[in-house]
């Protein structure tokens, strides 16, 4: 693959999924990504699936990273009825490797 970066979209994970369904989805994703022979992976998305993927890829010796960002508040608006809408901009800072247990 060289230095090529490929984007594999993180799937939507229904909040009603069981741990077994997360594992089934995770296994399918692991297999499809392994076919790409990655040298590293950025994993971000629904927490339990991300955890599953990081464990699976790190076990196989593939380092996993998350993007870190800085939140920059940009606008707060009071809407009709008193609801508050807050907008923020996120600026990329760096990639951080997921920590490995001792």
Residue pairs with C-beta under 8 A, 6 or more apart in sequence:
1 36
1 37
1 38
1 39
6 36
6 38
8 29
8 32
8 33
8 36
10 44
10 45
10 46
10 49
10 50
11 25
11 29
11 45
11 49
12 46
13 22
13 25
13 45
13 46
13 48
13 49
17 25
19 48
22 48
22 49
22 52
23 52
25 49
26 49
26 52
26 53
26 56
27 56
29 49
29 53
30 53
30 56
30 57
33 41
33 57
34 60
38 62
39 62
40 62
40 63
40 64
40 65
41 53
41 57
41 62
41 63
41 64
41 65
42 64
42 65
42 66
42 67
42 95
43 50
43 53
43 54
43 57
43 64
43 65
43 66
43 98
44 50
44 66
44 67
53 64
54 64
54 98
57 63
57 64
58 64
58 98
58 100
63 97
64 97
64 98
65 95
65 96
65 97
65 98
66 95
66 96
66 98
67 92
67 94
67 95
67 96
68 92
68 93
68 94
68 95
68 96
69 90
69 91
69 92
69 93
70 90
70 91
70 93
71 88
71 89
71 90
72 88
72 89
72 90
72 91
73 86
73 87
73 88
74 87
74 88
74 89
75 86
75 87
76 84
76 85
76 86
76 87
77 84
77 85
77 86
77 87
78 84
79 85
